[in-house]
Amino acid sequence: MQVTVIGAGLAGSEAALWLADRGVQVTLYDQKPQKFSPAHKSAGFAELICSNSLKAERPDSASGLLKLEMKAMGSHLLTAAETARVAAGGALAVDRDVFSAAVTEMVERHPNITVRREEVTALDESAPVLVASGPLTEGALAQAIAALTGNHRLSFFDAVAPIVTAESLDYNKVFAASRYGRGEADYLNCPFNKAEYEAFHAALIAAERAPLHDFDGDLTVYEGCMPIEVMAARGADTIRFGPLRPVGLRDPNTGHRPWAAVQLRAENTARTLYNLVGFQTNLKWGEQKRVFRMIPGLENAEFVRYGVMHRNTFLESPRVLNAGQYLNEHPNVFFAGQITGFEGYMESAASGLLAARQIFARLNGRKLPPPPPTTMCGALLEYITTPNKDFQPMGANMGILPRTAEIDAIRDKRERYAALSRAAQDAMNEWVKELDV
């Protein structure tokens, strides 16, 4: 049994490892380091771009539930994440380089995976092929996909946040704390008073933005990765009730809750680098330095990476893809990851696991039903394959899980989410057994 996987990001790596563990001979193609996209910098696999956070771990959270479902499906990337973990309160955050190195080693050392570091320019439909080339797919491969999908593709712009050095922060102003005391003070917090915030907000919305190249037409920005300046322009308090919300924090210098607060999250295990949480941006680099140094504690911040925006491309999945994650008109061509509309790191990896199970069933002459929509994976899969004239990528959230009268009768939201999570885990455990029967 042989399968080709295109792309060694989170989805492709997860799928390749799962299939290889079951005796499938996998040829994994990745264009790095022969060719890099505008956003990628490392030759390693499963490179994280926007953030080093893999989000919450609580079972009653959408992200926590997704991880539990992935664990039930046999995720390798969750294992890699544990080896690369950095403190982040109730979230799972990783040292990007350590995480990528761990995944790369898993893949390259697997006896059933052959790695080909070269660009793929055509799709061979004679055997199952999994396209997990990511949302920055371009060139000949993008043209090959367009030829199969009838140009049913959409695009949007995605943004990443800046990173600063720990030694350049002013610790007379910055204080360590997690909201509501969760975790061991894993975040650094930069507190604003009212006047400081208003001056910062005014400078932010007036700052000059970088031109967006290689794009014609109206700009579409994904809501889940909204540039901070775009969000700030929506209103004076929008970011103060968003990424700069001060709830659950108390400034030790004043004894009071700040008017607003920027949180910094450790970027590496040595905690020498921090990223500005929620500060995805498309400001010009000089403007980022000027405006972001208005944040209390960042007056002398040293930036090791400035925020950037890049174009993301994804399939119009509801029109071309089915719940088996293969093209309606080309059944040997499977897709996984963010190119399908699964939005987020863990969501992308989960999509790879789902596609791998479908491919394995096909190789064994079986038809595997999709996971139930009561699971987070099943709900996301149903979302990307259900007709939607305004289709946009979707990440894990409790809102897409179907409700029952019994669930809706639970008044407390935390308890209601916990009940949804338990039901989803039970359903996923049953679905996982489908291939073992």
C-alpha positions as a Markdown table, in Angstrom:
| # | Residue | x | y | z |
|---|---|---|---|---|
| 1 | Met | 0.0 | 0.0 | 0.0 |
| 2 | Gln | 1.4 | 3.3 | -1.1 |
| 3 | Val | 0.3 | 6.9 | -0.6 |
| 4 | Thr | 1.7 | 10.3 | -1.6 |
| 5 | Val | 1.5 | 13.2 | 0.8 |
| 6 | Ile | 2.2 | 16.7 | -0.4 |
| 7 | Gly | 3.3 | 19.1 | 2.3 |
| 8 | Ala | 5.1 | 18.4 | 5.6 |
| 9 | Gly | 3.2 | 21.0 | 7.7 |
| 10 | Leu | 1.0 | 19.9 | 10.6 |
| 11 | Ala | -1.6 | 18.1 | 8.6 |
| 12 | Gly | 0.8 | 16.4 | 6.2 |
| 13 | Ser | 3.2 | 15.3 | 9.0 |
| 14 | Glu | 0.3 | 14.0 | 11.2 |
| 15 | Ala | -1.2 | 12.0 | 8.3 |
| 16 | Ala | 2.1 | 10.6 | 7.1 |
| 17 | Leu | 3.0 | 9.3 | 10.6 |
| 18 | Trp | -0.4 | 7.8 | 11.2 |
| 19 | Leu | -0.4 | 5.9 | 7.9 |
| 20 | Ala | 3.2 | 4.8 | 8.2 |
| 21 | Asp | 2.5 | 3.3 | 11.6 |
| 22 | Arg | 0.0 | 1.1 | 9.9 |
| 23 | Gly | 2.4 | -0.2 | 7.3 |
| 24 | Val | 1.5 | 2.1 | 4.5 |
| 25 | Gln | 4.5 | 3.2 | 2.4 |
| 26 | Val | 4.3 | 7.0 | 2.4 |
| 27 | Thr | 6.2 | 9.3 | 0.1 |
| 28 | Leu | 6.2 | 12.8 | 1.7 |
| 29 | Tyr | 7.0 | 15.8 | -0.4 |
| 30 | Asp | 8.0 | 19.2 | 1.0 |
| 31 | Gln | 9.4 | 22.0 | -1.1 |
| 32 | Lys | 11.6 | 23.4 | 1.7 |
| 33 | Pro | 14.5 | 24.2 | 1.7 |
| 34 | Gln | 14.5 | 24.2 | -2.1 |
| 35 | Lys | 11.8 | 26.8 | -2.0 |
| 36 | Phe | 10.2 | 28.9 | 0.8 |
| 37 | Ser | 6.8 | 30.5 | 0.9 |
| 38 | Pro | 6.7 | 34.2 | 1.9 |
| 39 | Ala | 5.9 | 33.2 | 5.6 |
| 40 | His | 8.1 | 30.2 | 6.1 |
| 41 | Lys | 11.7 | 30.6 | 7.3 |
| 42 | Ser | 12.8 | 27.1 | 8.6 |
| 43 | Ala | 13.6 | 23.9 | 6.7 |
| 44 | Gly | 11.9 | 21.9 | 9.5 |
| 45 | Phe | 8.5 | 20.2 | 9.3 |
| 46 | Ala | 5.4 | 21.4 | 11.1 |
| 47 | Glu | 6.7 | 25.0 | 11.2 |
| 48 | Leu | 4.5 | 27.3 | 13.3 |
| 49 | Ile | 3.9 | 30.8 | 11.8 |
| 50 | Cys | 1.4 | 33.0 | 13.5 |
| 51 | Ser | 1.8 | 32.0 | 17.1 |
| 52 | Asn | 3.4 | 29.4 | 19.4 |
| 53 | Ser | 0.2 | 28.7 | 21.2 |
| 54 | Leu | -1.8 | 25.6 | 20.5 |
| 55 | Lys | -4.6 | 27.0 | 22.7 |
| 56 | Ala | -6.5 | 25.8 | 25.8 |
| 57 | Glu | -6.3 | 22.3 | 27.3 |
| 58 | Arg | -9.3 | 22.3 | 29.5 |
| 59 | Pro | -11.7 | 19.5 | 28.5 |
| 60 | Asp | -14.7 | 21.9 | 28.6 |
| 61 | Ser | -13.0 | 24.2 | 26.1 |
| 62 | Ala | -13.3 | 23.8 | 22.3 |
| 63 | Ser | -9.5 | 23.6 | 21.9 |
| 64 | Gly | -9.1 | 21.2 | 24.8 |
| 65 | Leu | -11.9 | 18.9 | 23.4 |
| 66 | Leu | -10.2 | 18.9 | 20.0 |
| 67 | Lys | -6.9 | 17.7 | 21.6 |
| 68 | Leu | -8.7 | 14.9 | 23.4 |
| 69 | Glu | -10.3 | 13.8 | 20.1 |
| 70 | Met | -6.9 | 13.9 | 18.5 |
| 71 | Lys | -5.4 | 11.9 | 21.2 |
| 72 | Ala | -8.1 | 9.3 | 20.7 |
| 73 | Met | -7.2 | 9.2 | 17.0 |
| 74 | Gly | -3.5 | 8.6 | 17.7 |
| 75 | Ser | -1.9 | 12.0 | 17.3 |
| 76 | His | 1.9 | 12.2 | 17.0 |
| 77 | Leu | 2.0 | 16.0 | 17.1 |
| 78 | Leu | 0.5 | 16.2 | 20.6 |
| 79 | Thr | 3.4 | 14.0 | 21.7 |
| 80 | Ala | 5.9 | 16.4 | 20.0 |
| 81 | Ala | 4.1 | 19.4 | 21.6 |
| 82 | Glu | 4.7 | 17.9 | 25.1 |
| 83 | Thr | 8.4 | 17.7 | 24.5 |
| 84 | Ala | 8.4 | 21.4 | 23.4 |
| 85 | Arg | 6.1 | 22.8 | 26.0 |
| 86 | Val | 6.6 | 26.3 | 27.4 |
| 87 | Ala | 4.6 | 27.7 | 30.3 |
| 88 | Ala | 1.4 | 29.4 | 29.2 |
| 89 | Gly | -1.2 | 29.1 | 32.0 |
| 90 | Gly | -4.1 | 27.0 | 30.9 |
| 91 | Ala | -2.9 | 26.8 | 27.3 |
| 92 | Leu | -0.5 | 24.5 | 25.5 |
| 93 | Ala | 2.3 | 26.6 | 24.0 |
| 94 | Val | 5.5 | 25.3 | 22.6 |
| 95 | Asp | 9.0 | 26.3 | 21.7 |
| 96 | Arg | 8.6 | 26.5 | 17.9 |
| 97 | Asp | 12.1 | 25.3 | 17.0 |
| 98 | Val | 12.0 | 22.4 | 19.5 |
| 99 | Phe | 8.5 | 21.4 | 18.3 |
| 100 | Ser | 9.5 | 21.4 | 14.6 |
| 101 | Ala | 12.7 | 19.5 | 15.3 |
| 102 | Ala | 10.7 | 16.8 | 17.2 |
| 103 | Val | 8.2 | 16.4 | 14.3 |
| 104 | Thr | 11.0 | 16.4 | 11.7 |
| 105 | Glu | 12.9 | 13.7 | 13.6 |
| 106 | Met | 9.7 | 11.5 | 13.9 |
| 107 | Val | 9.1 | 11.8 | 10.2 |
| 108 | Glu | 12.6 | 11.3 | 8.9 |
| 109 | Arg | 13.4 | 8.4 | 11.2 |
| 110 | His | 10.2 | 6.4 | 10.3 |
| 111 | Pro | 11.1 | 3.4 | 8.2 |
| 112 | Asn | 7.9 | 3.6 | 6.2 |
| 113 | Ile | 8.2 | 7.3 | 5.2 |
| 114 | Thr | 10.4 | 8.4 | 2.2 |
| 115 | Val | 11.0 | 12.2 | 2.3 |
| 116 | Arg | 11.4 | 14.0 | -1.0 |
| 117 | Arg | 12.5 | 17.6 | -0.5 |
| 118 | Glu | 11.3 | 19.0 | -3.8 |
| 119 | Glu | 8.5 | 21.0 | -5.3 |
| 120 | Val | 5.4 | 19.2 | -6.6 |
| 121 | Thr | 4.2 | 20.6 | -9.9 |
| 122 | Ala | 1.5 | 18.1 | -10.9 |
| 123 | Leu | -1.0 | 15.7 | -9.3 |
| 124 | Asp | -0.9 | 12.0 | -10.1 |
| 125 | Glu | -4.4 | 10.5 | -9.6 |
| 126 | Ser | -3.4 | 6.9 | -10.3 |
| 127 | Ala | -3.2 | 6.2 | -6.5 |
| 128 | Pro | -4.4 | 8.1 | -3.4 |
| 129 | Val | -2.6 | 11.4 | -3.0 |
| 130 | Leu | -3.2 | 13.7 | 0.0 |
| 131 | Val | -2.7 | 17.4 | -0.7 |
| 132 | Ala | -1.7 | 19.2 | 2.6 |
| 133 | Ser | 0.3 | 22.0 | 1.0 |
| 134 | Gly | -1.2 | 24.6 | 3.3 |
| 135 | Pro | -2.8 | 28.0 | 2.8 |
| 136 | Leu | 0.2 | 29.5 | 1.0 |
| 137 | Thr | 0.0 | 27.0 | -1.9 |
| 138 | Glu | 1.2 | 28.7 | -5.1 |
| 139 | Gly | 2.8 | 28.2 | -8.5 |
| 140 | Ala | 2.4 | 25.1 | -10.6 |
| 141 | Leu | 0.8 | 23.1 | -7.7 |
| 142 | Ala | -1.9 | 25.8 | -7.2 |
| 143 | Gln | -2.6 | 25.7 | -10.9 |
| 144 | Ala | -2.9 | 21.9 | -10.9 |
| 145 | Ile | -5.4 | 22.2 | -8.0 |
| 146 | Ala | -7.3 | 24.9 | -9.9 |
| 147 | Ala | -7.5 | 22.6 | -12.9 |
| 148 | Leu | -9.2 | 19.9 | -10.8 |
| 149 | Thr | -11.5 | 22.2 | -8.8 |
| 150 | Gly | -12.6 | 24.5 | -11.6 |
| 151 | Asn | -11.0 | 27.5 | -10.0 |
| 152 | His | -13.3 | 27.2 | -6.9 |
| 153 | Arg | -10.8 | 28.7 | -4.6 |
| 154 | Leu | -10.9 | 31.7 | -2.3 |
| 155 | Ser | -8.2 | 33.9 | -0.7 |
| 156 | Phe | -7.8 | 36.0 | 2.4 |
| 157 | Phe | -5.0 | 37.7 | 4.2 |
| 158 | Asp | -3.5 | 36.4 | 7.4 |
| 159 | Ala | -1.2 | 38.3 | 9.9 |
| 160 | Val | 1.4 | 37.4 | 12.5 |
| 161 | Ala | 2.5 | 39.1 | 15.7 |
| 162 | Pro | 5.9 | 40.7 | 16.6 |
| 163 | Ile | 8.4 | 39.1 | 19.0 |
| 164 | Val | 10.6 | 41.0 | 21.5 |
| 165 | Thr | 13.5 | 40.1 | 23.7 |
| 166 | Ala | 12.9 | 39.6 | 27.4 |
| 167 | Glu | 16.0 | 41.6 | 28.4 |
| 168 | Ser | 14.7 | 44.7 | 26.7 |
| 169 | Leu | 11.5 | 44.9 | 28.8 |
| 170 | Asp | 11.0 | 47.3 | 31.7 |
| 171 | Tyr | 10.2 | 45.1 | 34.7 |
| 172 | Asn | 9.4 | 48.1 | 36.8 |
| 173 | Lys | 6.2 | 48.3 | 34.8 |
| 174 | Val | 5.7 | 44.8 | 33.4 |
| 175 | Phe | 4.4 | 42.2 | 35.8 |
| 176 | Ala | 4.0 | 38.4 | 35.7 |
| 177 | Ala | 0.5 | 37.0 | 36.1 |
| 178 | Ser | -2.1 | 34.8 | 34.5 |
| 179 | Arg | -5.7 | 35.9 | 34.4 |
| 180 | Tyr | -7.6 | 34.9 | 37.5 |
| 181 | Gly | -4.4 | 33.3 | 38.8 |
| 182 | Arg | -4.6 | 30.4 | 36.4 |
| 183 | Gly | -1.2 | 28.9 | 35.8 |
| 184 | Glu | 2.0 | 30.0 | 37.5 |
| 185 | Ala | 2.1 | 33.6 | 36.3 |
| 186 | Asp | 3.0 | 32.4 | 32.9 |
| 187 | Tyr | 2.3 | 35.7 | 31.1 |
| 188 | Leu | 4.0 | 39.1 | 31.3 |
| 189 | Asn | 1.5 | 41.9 | 31.4 |
| 190 | Cys | 1.9 | 45.5 | 30.2 |
| 191 | Pro | -0.7 | 47.7 | 32.1 |
| 192 | Phe | -2.2 | 50.9 | 30.6 |
| 193 | Asn | -3.9 | 53.6 | 32.5 |
| 194 | Lys | -6.7 | 55.5 | 30.7 |
| 195 | Ala | -4.6 | 58.3 | 29.3 |
| 196 | Glu | -1.8 | 55.9 | 28.1 |
| 197 | Tyr | -4.4 | 53.7 | 26.4 |
| 198 | Glu | -6.1 | 56.5 | 24.6 |
| 199 | Ala | -2.8 | 57.9 | 23.3 |
| 200 | Phe | -1.8 | 54.4 | 22.1 |
| 201 | His | -5.1 | 53.8 | 20.5 |
| 202 | Ala | -4.9 | 57.1 | 18.6 |
| 203 | Ala | -1.4 | 56.3 | 17.3 |
| 204 | Leu | -2.3 | 52.8 | 16.4 |
| 205 | Ile | -5.2 | 53.7 | 14.1 |
| 206 | Ala | -3.3 | 56.5 | 12.5 |
| 207 | Ala | -0.1 | 54.5 | 11.8 |
| 208 | Glu | 0.9 | 53.7 | 8.3 |
| 209 | Arg | 0.3 | 50.2 | 7.0 |
| 210 | Ala | 2.5 | 48.2 | 4.7 |
| 211 | Pro | 1.4 | 47.7 | 1.1 |
| 212 | Leu | -0.1 | 44.3 | 0.2 |
| 213 | His | 1.7 | 42.8 | -2.8 |
| 214 | Asp | 0.4 | 40.2 | -5.2 |
| 215 | Phe | -3.2 | 40.9 | -4.6 |
| 216 | Asp | -5.9 | 42.3 | -6.8 |
| 217 | Gly | -9.4 | 43.1 | -5.6 |
| 218 | Asp | -11.0 | 43.8 | -2.2 |
| 219 | Leu | -9.1 | 42.8 | 0.9 |
| 220 | Thr | -10.6 | 40.0 | 3.0 |
| 221 | Val | -9.2 | 39.6 | 6.5 |
| 222 | Tyr | -9.9 | 36.4 | 8.5 |
| 223 | Glu | -11.6 | 37.4 | 11.7 |
| 224 | Gly | -9.6 | 34.9 | 13.8 |
| 225 | Cys | -6.3 | 36.6 | 12.9 |
| 226 | Met | -7.5 | 40.2 | 12.6 |
| 227 | Pro | -4.6 | 42.8 | 12.5 |
| 228 | Ile | -4.6 | 44.8 | 15.7 |
| 229 | Glu | -4.9 | 48.1 | 13.8 |
| 230 | Val | -7.9 | 46.9 | 11.9 |
| 231 | Met | -9.6 | 45.8 | 15.1 |
| 232 | Ala | -8.7 | 49.1 | 16.8 |
| 233 | Ala | -10.3 | 51.1 | 14.0 |
| 234 | Arg | -13.7 | 49.5 | 14.8 |
| 235 | Gly | -14.0 | 51.6 | 18.0 |
| 236 | Ala | -12.2 | 53.1 | 20.9 |
| 237 | Asp | -12.9 | 50.1 | 23.2 |
| 238 | Thr | -12.8 | 47.2 | 20.7 |
| 239 | Ile | -9.3 | 46.0 | 21.6 |
| 240 | Arg | -9.8 | 46.9 | 25.3 |
| 241 | Phe | -12.6 | 44.3 | 25.3 |
| 242 | Gly | -10.6 | 42.0 | 23.0 |
| 243 | Pro | -6.8 | 41.1 | 23.2 |
| 244 | Leu | -6.1 | 44.0 | 25.7 |
| 245 | Arg | -8.9 | 43.1 | 28.1 |
| 246 | Pro | -7.7 | 43.6 | 31.7 |
| 247 | Val | -10.2 | 41.3 | 33.4 |
| 248 | Gly | -8.7 | 38.9 | 35.9 |
| 249 | Leu | -5.5 | 41.0 | 36.3 |
| 250 | Arg | -4.3 | 43.3 | 39.1 |
| 251 | Asp | -1.3 | 45.6 | 38.7 |
| 252 | Pro | 0.9 | 45.1 | 41.8 |
| 253 | Asn | 2.2 | 48.7 | 41.4 |
| 254 | Thr | -1.3 | 50.2 | 41.8 |
| 255 | Gly | -3.3 | 47.4 | 43.5 |
| 256 | His | -6.0 | 47.9 | 40.9 |
| 257 | Arg | -7.1 | 46.4 | 37.6 |
| 258 | Pro | -5.4 | 48.2 | 34.7 |
| 259 | Trp | -7.5 | 50.2 | 32.2 |
| 260 | Ala | -6.2 | 47.8 | 29.5 |
| 261 | Ala | -3.3 | 45.3 | 29.3 |
| 262 | Val | -1.1 | 43.8 | 26.6 |
| 263 | Gln | -0.1 | 40.2 | 27.4 |
| 264 | Leu | 3.3 | 38.8 | 26.4 |
| 265 | Arg | 3.7 | 35.0 | 26.1 |
| 266 | Ala | 7.0 | 33.1 | 26.2 |
| 267 | Glu | 8.2 | 32.2 | 22.7 |
| 268 | Asn | 10.8 | 29.7 | 23.7 |
| 269 | Thr | 11.6 | 27.4 | 26.6 |
| 270 | Ala | 14.5 | 29.7 | 27.8 |
| 271 | Arg | 11.9 | 32.5 | 28.1 |
| 272 | Thr | 14.3 | 34.9 | 26.4 |
| 273 | Leu | 11.8 | 35.9 | 23.7 |
| 274 | Tyr | 8.1 | 36.9 | 24.0 |
| 275 | Asn | 5.4 | 37.5 | 21.5 |
| 276 | Leu | 2.7 | 40.2 | 21.8 |
| 277 | Val | -0.5 | 38.2 | 22.2 |
| 278 | Gly | -3.2 | 39.2 | 19.8 |
| 279 | Phe | -1.0 | 41.7 | 18.0 |
| 280 | Gln | -1.1 | 40.4 | 14.5 |
| 281 | Thr | -0.3 | 43.4 | 12.3 |
| 282 | Asn | 0.3 | 44.9 | 8.9 |
| 283 | Leu | 1.9 | 48.1 | 10.1 |
| 284 | Lys | 5.2 | 49.2 | 8.4 |
| 285 | Trp | 8.1 | 47.9 | 10.5 |
| 286 | Gly | 9.2 | 51.4 | 11.5 |
| 287 | Glu | 5.6 | 52.2 | 12.6 |
| 288 | Gln | 5.5 | 49.0 | 14.6 |
| 289 | Lys | 8.6 | 50.0 | 16.5 |
| 290 | Arg | 7.3 | 53.5 | 17.1 |
| 291 | Val | 3.7 | 52.6 | 18.1 |
| 292 | Phe | 4.3 | 49.4 | 20.1 |
| 293 | Arg | 7.0 | 51.1 | 22.1 |
| 294 | Met | 4.1 | 53.2 | 23.5 |
| 295 | Ile | 3.0 | 50.1 | 25.4 |
| 296 | Pro | 4.1 | 50.4 | 29.1 |
| 297 | Gly | 7.2 | 48.3 | 29.6 |
| 298 | Leu | 8.1 | 48.2 | 25.9 |
| 299 | Glu | 9.6 | 51.7 | 25.6 |
| 300 | Asn | 13.0 | 50.1 | 24.8 |
| 301 | Ala | 11.7 | 46.9 | 23.3 |
| 302 | Glu | 14.1 | 45.0 | 21.0 |
| 303 | Phe | 12.1 | 43.4 | 18.1 |
| 304 | Val | 13.6 | 40.2 | 16.8 |
| 305 | Arg | 10.6 | 39.8 | 14.4 |
| 306 | Tyr | 8.1 | 42.3 | 13.2 |
| 307 | Gly | 4.5 | 41.4 | 12.3 |
| 308 | Val | 3.7 | 40.7 | 8.7 |
| 309 | Met | 0.7 | 39.8 | 6.6 |
| 310 | His | 0.6 | 37.2 | 3.9 |
| 311 | Arg | -2.0 | 35.9 | 1.5 |
| 312 | Asn | -3.7 | 32.6 | 2.4 |
| 313 | Thr | -5.6 | 30.5 | -0.2 |
| 314 | Phe | -8.1 | 27.8 | 0.6 |
| 315 | Leu | -10.6 | 25.6 | -1.3 |
| 316 | Glu | -14.2 | 26.5 | -1.6 |
| 317 | Ser | -14.6 | 23.2 | 0.1 |
| 318 | Pro | -18.5 | 23.1 | 0.3 |
| 319 | Arg | -18.5 | 23.1 | -3.6 |
| 320 | Val | -15.7 | 20.6 | -4.3 |
| 321 | Leu | -15.0 | 18.5 | -1.2 |
| 322 | Asn | -17.0 | 15.8 | 0.5 |
| 323 | Ala | -17.0 | 14.4 | 4.0 |
| 324 | Gly | -14.4 | 11.8 | 3.0 |
| 325 | Gln | -12.0 | 14.7 | 2.3 |
| 326 | Tyr | -11.6 | 13.9 | -1.4 |
| 327 | Leu | -12.7 | 15.9 | -4.4 |
| 328 | Asn | -16.2 | 15.0 | -5.6 |
| 329 | Glu | -15.0 | 14.6 | -9.2 |
| 330 | His | -11.5 | 13.2 | -8.5 |
| 331 | Pro | -11.9 | 10.6 | -5.7 |
| 332 | Asn | -8.1 | 9.8 | -5.5 |
| 333 | Val | -7.3 | 13.4 | -4.6 |
| 334 | Phe | -7.6 | 14.0 | -0.8 |
| 335 | Phe | -7.1 | 17.3 | 1.0 |
| 336 | Ala | -6.2 | 18.2 | 4.6 |
| 337 | Gly | -5.2 | 21.1 | 6.6 |
| 338 | Gln | -5.8 | 24.8 | 6.3 |
| 339 | Ile | -6.2 | 24.7 | 2.6 |
| 340 | Thr | -9.6 | 23.0 | 3.3 |
| 341 | Gly | -10.9 | 25.7 | 5.7 |
| 342 | Phe | -9.9 | 24.0 | 8.9 |
| 343 | Glu | -8.5 | 27.1 | 10.7 |
| 344 | Gly | -5.8 | 26.7 | 13.3 |
| 345 | Tyr | -2.7 | 24.7 | 14.2 |
| 346 | Met | -4.4 | 21.8 | 16.0 |
| 347 | Glu | -7.4 | 21.9 | 13.7 |
| 348 | Ser | -5.0 | 21.5 | 10.7 |
| 349 | Ala | -3.3 | 18.5 | 12.4 |
| 350 | Ala | -6.7 | 17.0 | 13.3 |
| 351 | Ser | -7.7 | 17.3 | 9.6 |
| 352 | Gly | -4.6 | 15.3 | 8.7 |
| 353 | Leu | -5.6 | 12.5 | 11.0 |
| 354 | Leu | -9.1 | 12.4 | 9.6 |
| 355 | Ala | -7.9 | 12.3 | 6.1 |
| 356 | Ala | -5.4 | 9.5 | 7.0 |
| 357 | Arg | -8.1 | 7.3 | 8.4 |
| 358 | Gln | -10.2 | 7.9 | 5.3 |
| 359 | Ile | -7.3 | 7.0 | 3.0 |
| 360 | Phe | -6.5 | 3.9 | 5.1 |
| 361 | Ala | -10.1 | 2.7 | 4.8 |
| 362 | Arg | -10.0 | 3.2 | 1.1 |
| 363 | Leu | -6.8 | 1.2 | 0.8 |
| 364 | Asn | -8.5 | -1.6 | 2.6 |
| 365 | Gly | -11.5 | -1.6 | 0.4 |
| 366 | Arg | -13.8 | 0.0 | 3.1 |
| 367 | Lys | -15.9 | 3.1 | 3.2 |
| 368 | Leu | -15.5 | 5.0 | 6.5 |
| 369 | Pro | -18.3 | 7.3 | 7.6 |
| 370 | Pro | -17.2 | 10.8 | 8.9 |
| 371 | Pro | -17.0 | 11.3 | 12.6 |
| 372 | Pro | -20.4 | 12.2 | 14.2 |
| 373 | Pro | -21.2 | 15.9 | 14.1 |
| 374 | Thr | -21.5 | 15.8 | 17.9 |
| 375 | Thr | -17.7 | 15.6 | 17.9 |
| 376 | Met | -15.5 | 18.7 | 17.4 |
| 377 | Cys | -13.8 | 17.0 | 14.4 |
| 378 | Gly | -17.1 | 15.9 | 12.9 |
| 379 | Ala | -18.7 | 19.4 | 13.4 |
| 380 | Leu | -15.7 | 21.1 | 11.7 |
| 381 | Leu | -15.8 | 18.6 | 8.8 |
| 382 | Glu | -19.6 | 19.1 | 8.4 |
| 383 | Tyr | -19.0 | 22.8 | 8.4 |
| 384 | Ile | -16.5 | 22.8 | 5.5 |
| 385 | Thr | -18.6 | 20.4 | 3.4 |
| 386 | Thr | -22.0 | 22.0 | 3.9 |
| 387 | Pro | -23.2 | 24.5 | 1.2 |
| 388 | Asn | -22.4 | 28.1 | 2.3 |
| 389 | Lys | -22.3 | 31.1 | -0.1 |
| 390 | Asp | -20.1 | 33.0 | 2.4 |
| 391 | Phe | -17.7 | 30.2 | 3.2 |
| 392 | Gln | -14.8 | 31.2 | 5.4 |
| 393 | Pro | -12.3 | 29.1 | 7.4 |
| 394 | Met | -13.5 | 27.9 | 10.8 |
| 395 | Gly | -11.6 | 26.9 | 14.0 |
| 396 | Ala | -12.8 | 24.8 | 16.9 |
| 397 | Asn | -15.6 | 26.4 | 18.9 |
| 398 | Met | -18.4 | 25.1 | 21.0 |
| 399 | Gly | -20.9 | 27.0 | 18.9 |
| 400 | Ile | -20.8 | 24.5 | 16.1 |
| 401 | Leu | -21.6 | 21.5 | 18.2 |
| 402 | Pro | -25.3 | 20.5 | 17.9 |
| 403 | Arg | -27.5 | 21.0 | 20.9 |
| 404 | Thr | -30.1 | 18.8 | 22.5 |
| 405 | Ala | -32.9 | 19.8 | 24.8 |
| 406 | Glu | -31.1 | 18.1 | 27.7 |
| 407 | Ile | -27.9 | 20.1 | 27.0 |
| 408 | Asp | -29.7 | 23.4 | 26.6 |
| 409 | Ala | -31.4 | 22.8 | 30.0 |
| 410 | Ile | -28.1 | 23.2 | 31.7 |
| 411 | Arg | -28.0 | 26.8 | 32.8 |
| 412 | Asp | -24.3 | 27.1 | 33.8 |
| 413 | Lys | -22.2 | 27.6 | 30.6 |
| 414 | Arg | -19.2 | 25.8 | 32.0 |
| 415 | Glu | -21.3 | 22.8 | 32.9 |
| 416 | Arg | -23.0 | 22.9 | 29.6 |
| 417 | Tyr | -19.7 | 22.8 | 27.7 |
| 418 | Ala | -18.5 | 20.0 | 30.0 |
| 419 | Ala | -21.5 | 18.0 | 29.0 |
| 420 | Leu | -21.0 | 18.7 | 25.3 |
| 421 | Ser | -17.3 | 17.6 | 25.7 |
| 422 | Arg | -18.2 | 14.4 | 27.4 |
| 423 | Ala | -20.7 | 13.5 | 24.7 |
| 424 | Ala | -18.2 | 14.4 | 22.0 |
| 425 | Gln | -15.5 | 12.2 | 23.6 |
| 426 | Asp | -17.8 | 9.2 | 23.8 |
| 427 | Ala | -18.8 | 9.6 | 20.2 |
| 428 | Met | -15.2 | 10.0 | 19.0 |
| 429 | Asn | -14.1 | 6.9 | 21.0 |
| 430 | Glu | -16.9 | 4.9 | 19.2 |
| 431 | Trp | -15.9 | 6.3 | 15.8 |
| 432 | Val | -12.3 | 5.5 | 16.3 |
| 433 | Lys | -13.2 | 1.8 | 16.7 |
| 434 | Glu | -14.7 | 1.8 | 13.1 |
| 435 | Leu | -11.4 | 0.8 | 11.5 |
| 436 | Asp | -10.6 | -1.8 | 14.2 |
| 437 | Val | -13.7 | -3.9 | 13.7 |
